[in-house]
């Protein structure tokens, strides 16, 4: 039995894992195989261009926005927590109060950056799913309009 070399295996997997449409296209109006191939290519190009034109710019600044919101929340939270113990908080000097608020703001800014980055990734993934669905629908609709039956 002949074994595949690593390079051959990589090439074979690359060919089979290429993103594309895995539908079966059946000509309903007696189109030739050359015409079918030309229509498939044409519809693929139309779907790709439509997908590219409807894709909005990816969301930017998720971590930065999260950090800014987190820092503001941390500073406000530190002030509130300090005010809960007025008798001790009032005795502390202003530098100590400022250090306390800054430390709290740093901690929540870091957490906000993590949350902002996670939200940004979720939005990007959702946008990719929507784009793929739109592209697939455009491809199928194009072929159906040219007289083909498209089976998943």
C-alpha positions as a printed NumPy array, in Angstrom:
array([[  0.   ,   0.   ,   0.   ],
       [  1.392,   3.382,  -0.987],
       [  1.516,   6.07 ,   1.716],
       [  0.945,   9.746,   1.093],
       [  3.87 ,  12.013,   1.76 ],
       [  3.219,  14.907,   4.174],
       [  3.249,  17.374,   1.292],
       [  0.753,  15.318,  -0.709],
       [ -1.477,  15.016,   2.325],
       [ -1.313,  18.777,   2.893],
       [ -2.216,  19.495,  -0.733],
       [ -5.097,  17.003,  -0.633],
       [ -6.481,  18.49 ,   2.587],
       [ -6.114,  22.01 ,   1.219],
       [ -8.114,  21.138,  -1.877],
       [-10.91 ,  19.574,   0.157],
       [-11.002,  22.281,   2.835],
       [-11.258,  25.261,   0.488],
       [-14.322,  27.302,   1.351],
       [-16.857,  26.998,  -1.359],
       [-20.333,  25.992,  -2.128],
       [-20.946,  22.257,  -1.805],
       [-24.283,  22.252,  -3.554],
       [-25.196,  19.988,  -6.408],
       [-26.136,  21.999,  -9.49 ],
       [-28.6  ,  20.313, -11.859],
       [-29.267,  21.947, -15.253],
       [-33.035,  22.193, -15.819],
       [-33.007,  23.708, -19.323],
       [-30.573,  21.307, -21.025],
       [-27.476,  23.474, -20.548],
       [-24.179,  21.96 , -21.693],
       [-21.409,  21.19 , -19.221],
       [-19.395,  24.15 , -20.554],
       [-22.382,  26.473, -20.092],
       [-22.984,  25.048, -16.605],
       [-19.362,  25.642, -15.636],
       [-19.471,  29.195, -17.023],
       [-22.701,  29.921, -15.118],
       [-21.263,  28.491, -11.894],
       [-18.173,  30.676, -12.251],
       [-20.284,  33.728, -13.076],
       [-22.58 ,  33.183, -10.085],
       [-19.606,  32.535,  -7.816],
       [-18.089,  35.879,  -8.868],
       [-21.396,  37.684,  -8.394],
       [-21.848,  36.196,  -4.909],
       [-18.262,  37.052,  -3.93 ],
       [-18.588,  40.649,  -5.123],
       [-21.945,  41.063,  -3.383],
       [-20.515,  39.638,  -0.171],
       [-17.532,  41.992,  -0.366],
       [-19.744,  45.03 ,  -0.995],
       [-22.112,  44.278,   1.897],
       [-19.347,  43.601,   4.408],
       [-18.989,  46.563,   6.726],
       [-15.714,  47.597,   8.265],
       [-14.825,  45.393,  11.209],
       [-15.559,  46.91 ,  14.597],
       [-12.559,  48.747,  15.965],
       [-11.454,  49.905,  19.371],
       [-13.217,  47.271,  21.437],
       [-10.389,  46.923,  23.943],
       [ -9.792,  50.646,  24.162],
       [-13.472,  51.409,  24.675],
       [-13.708,  48.66 ,  27.281],
       [-10.672,  49.979,  29.128],
       [-12.024,  53.535,  29.16 ],
       [-15.402,  52.416,  30.482],
       [-13.688,  50.16 ,  33.   ],
       [-11.428,  52.941,  34.254],
       [-14.343,  55.311,  34.704],
       [-16.34 ,  52.636,  36.507],
       [-13.371,  51.775,  38.712],
       [-12.779,  55.366,  39.741],
       [-16.465,  55.918,  40.45 ],
       [-16.696,  52.642,  42.345],
       [-13.656,  53.507,  44.43 ],
       [-15.203,  56.856,  45.336],
       [-18.48 ,  55.185,  46.317],
       [-16.729,  52.513,  48.375],
       [-14.657,  55.174,  50.067],
       [-17.771,  57.215,  50.887],
       [-19.38 ,  54.187,  52.546],
       [-16.846,  54.605,  55.327],
       [-16.929,  58.393,  55.637],
       [-15.307,  58.513,  59.053],
       [-12.187,  56.716,  57.786],
       [-12.229,  58.089,  54.254],
       [-12.406,  61.692,  55.458],
       [ -9.358,  61.183,  57.69 ],
       [ -7.216,  59.952,  54.796],
       [ -5.176,  62.575,  53.015],
       [ -6.004,  63.505,  49.417],
       [ -2.97 ,  61.693,  47.991],
       [ -4.057,  58.419,  49.603],
       [ -7.584,  58.853,  48.277],
       [ -6.217,  59.563,  44.791],
       [ -3.946,  56.483,  44.91 ],
       [ -6.871,  54.312,  46.   ],
       [ -9.088,  55.576,  43.166],
       [ -6.295,  55.108,  40.609],
       [ -5.605,  51.545,  41.742],
       [ -9.281,  50.671,  41.493],
       [ -9.498,  52.316,  38.054],
       [ -6.471,  50.317,  36.805],
       [ -7.989,  47.027,  37.854],
       [-11.35 ,  47.658,  36.273],
       [ -9.734,  49.139,  33.152],
       [ -7.882,  45.854,  32.629],
       [-11.123,  43.912,  33.071],
       [-12.884,  46.32 ,  30.707],
       [-10.198,  45.778,  28.062],
       [-10.722,  42.012,  28.274],
       [-14.5  ,  42.36 ,  28.013],
       [-14.193,  44.878,  25.153],
       [-11.877,  42.541,  23.229],
       [-14.24 ,  39.606,  23.739],
       [-17.195,  41.623,  22.482],
       [-15.207,  42.74 ,  19.46 ],
       [-14.372,  39.12 ,  18.59 ],
       [-18.013,  38.068,  19.007],
       [-19.17 ,  40.856,  16.697],
       [-16.55 ,  39.934,  14.097],
       [-17.574,  36.238,  14.173],
       [-21.257,  37.118,  13.845],
       [-20.434,  39.38 ,  10.901],
       [-18.486,  36.564,   9.204],
       [-21.418,  34.149,   9.619],
       [-23.833,  36.693,   8.16 ],
       [-21.501,  37.371,   5.252],
       [-21.163,  33.65 ,   4.473],
       [-24.934,  33.156,   4.585],
       [-25.513,  36.158,   2.315],
       [-22.927,  34.92 ,  -0.154],
       [-24.402,  31.415,  -0.245],
       [-27.908,  32.774,  -0.78 ],
       [-26.725,  35.032,  -3.604],
       [-24.942,  32.103,  -5.266],
       [-27.993,  29.833,  -5.102],
       [-30.364,  32.567,  -6.272],
       [-28.133,  33.391,  -9.225],
       [-27.997,  29.788, -10.376],
       [-31.734,  29.297,  -9.921],
       [-32.322,  32.417, -11.997],
       [-30.218,  30.902, -14.806],
       [-32.322,  27.731, -14.851],
       [-30.539,  25.358, -12.471],
       [-31.769,  23.397,  -9.514],
       [-29.432,  23.81 ,  -6.546],
       [-29.458,  20.987,  -4.003],
       [-27.542,  21.224,  -0.729]])
